[in-house]
Amino acid sequence: MVNEMEIKKQICDIGKRIYNRNMVAANDGNISVKLNDHEFLCTPTGVSKGFMTPEFICKVDENGNVIQANRGFKPSSEIKMHMRVYQKRPDVGSVVHAHPMYGTAFAIAGIPLTQPIMPEAVIALGCVPIAEYGTPSTMEIPDNLEKYLPYFDAVLLENHGALTWSTDLNAAYMKMESLEFYAELLYKSKVLGGPKEFDKENIKKLYEIRRKFGMPGKHPANICLNKDGQNCHNCGGCGDYKQFPGYDYDFVGGDCDCGQTSGAGINETAVAEIVKQVIAAMK
């Protein structure tokens, strides 16, 4: 079993990776790791994630109360949203929050990451919806996040950033890295005239690969079954998914498995408008 000091070192290492990849600026972002049901390690408030050392790391209980923190350090004010993830997802061992440039641009533009454009994203990441805006450090963010937790392993936070979680620290960080890579590819493909999406048969094959791998977490391959008994990605027709922001966003051309007709897909005017919104948000 890895001891606490080693986990603290790992948190600092991931903090450096996030900072060096421009996923945070200044003192942005926060990271946490679950030790057991009552003890969690987390990054402190008001420090750059790129320059942390183990003595910076704080320990809190399941309510976010301080168990141990060195003088001059206190837990991130956004630990509340981390605790809500752990509360609703007992399978989760780590949570990462950052402001990746492209992912956050999509969050600002109000566009979820749901288009099936590359195998790795479909298999490992799944769909990434947008949780409604909440004031940082308040209960608004965890409250708005909660309804997504049973269905997803990553969300965009409206006008804020991104949040990912998984079984351990490295896996949670990798989801953040995958989210940002996917967002960048999606953005650049829109500039080139719009991405070419996988059809329903190829998506079905990718879902089956995920099942064979036995990958942990929540994913459409496991829980998003539409009325025709086939899995689909980005169809907006999976019952309660309709309530989620962005799941009625019409990215798909033609008919999807759920029986809905999505129309002719994105035309050039729509692409131009989407790109305009994202570019304006990034200025």
C-alpha positions, -999 to +999 in steps of 0.1 A: +000+000+000+014+034-010+020+056+021+007+092+024+041+108+017+043+090-017+007+101-026+016+137-017+046+135-040+023+121-067-001+150-063+027+175-067+039+157-098+004+158-113+002+195-104+034+202-123+021+183-153-012+203-153+007+235-150+033+227-176+006+217-201-011+251-196-042+235-181-041+261-153-028+296-148-015+312-116-032+295-086-060+278-106-071+242-103-072+216-075-065+179-070-077+154-044-071+117-035-092+094-014-072+076+014-103+059+029-139+068+035-130+094+061-097+108+050-087+127+018-056+145+006-060+177-013-041+207-027-042+240-008-058+272-019-038+301-032-008+283-045+004+274-080+000+238-088+033+239-107+054+247-076+040+225-049+060+203-025+046+176-002+043+199+028+018+220+009-007+191+008-037+191+033-057+163+048-095+167+052-124+145+063-155+136+042-171+169+051-141+190+040-130+197+076-093+200+081-076+170+097-040+182+091-025+212+073+009+229+078+010+265+089+002+288+060-019+263+041-056+255+040-076+232+017-089+245-016-121+264-013-135+241-040-131+209-021-169+208-018-173+196-054-146+169-049-165+156-018-197+154-037-180+132-063-167+109-036-201+108-019-220+098-050-194+077-066-178+052-041-157+038-070-138+070-074-103+074-058-092+108-072-107+140-086-089+166-108-101+201-116-084+223-141-090+251-167-076+235-199-076+260-227-097+242-254-120+223-230-128+255-211-134+274-244-161+248-252-175+252-216-177+290-222-193+286-256-218+262-241-209+233-264-205+198-248-179+173-260-202+146-274-191+141-310-177+106-318-146+116-338-118+094-327-116+059-313-097+068-281-122+094-270-152+072-277-137+042-259-120+058-229-136+092-223-172+088-235-195+119-236-186+151-216-217+172-208-218+207-194-228+212-158-247+244-152-228+274-139-223+277-101-204+303-081-169+290-072-164+278-036-202+276-029-225+246-028-239+257-062-212+238-081-216+204-063-254+207-064-253+214-102-228+186-107-246+159-088-271+147-115-242+140-139-222+118-115-241+085-121-236+087-158-202+103-166-166+104-156-159+140-168-178+172-171-173+207-184-182+233-158-201+261-176-180+293-179-154+277-155-133+248-165-134+210-164-136+182-138-125+146-142-125+116-118-115+080-118-102+051-097-068+067-089-049+099-093-031+090-126-063+078-142-082+110-132-054+131-146-053+111-178-090+118-183-083+155-180-055+152-206-077+132-229-105+157-225-083+186-235-068+167-265-102+158-277-114+194-273-085+207-293-090+182-321-127+190-322-120+228-323-094+225-351-116+202-372-144+227-370-121+254-384-114+230-413-151+227-421-164+203-395-154+168-382-164+136-399-181+115-372-182+078-368-214+061-380-235+040-356-219+007-366-184+019-359-195+034-325-211+000-317-177-017-324-158+008-302-183+003-273-177-034-276-140-029-274-145-010-242-166-038-227-139-064-236-113-043-218-134-042-187-127-006-181-139+010-149-162+040-146-194+052-162-198+053-200-225+051-227-212+016-236-225+004-202-254+026-193-267+045-224-291+021-241-316+037-264-351+025-271-339+003-300-316-016-278-285-002-295-259+021-280-254+055-295-232+085-289-246+120-290-282+111-300-299+130-272-325+103-270-316+084-239-343+093-215-330+115-186-301+126-208-325+151-224-324+172-193-286+177-196-274+209-213-260+203-247-276+168-253-300+184-277-272+201-296-275+189-332-241+178-343-251+145-360-261+143-396-287+117-406-307+093-384-293+080-351-302+047-334-327+063-311-352+069-338-347+106-339-339+124-371-312+149-365-314+167-398-287+174-424-260+180-398-239+211-395-239+235-424-212+260-431-231+289-414-234+268-382-197+259-382-187+295-387-209+306-358-196+279-335-160+288-344-168+325-339-182+319-304-151+298-294-126+323-307-144+352-290-144+333-257-107+326-259-097+363-264 
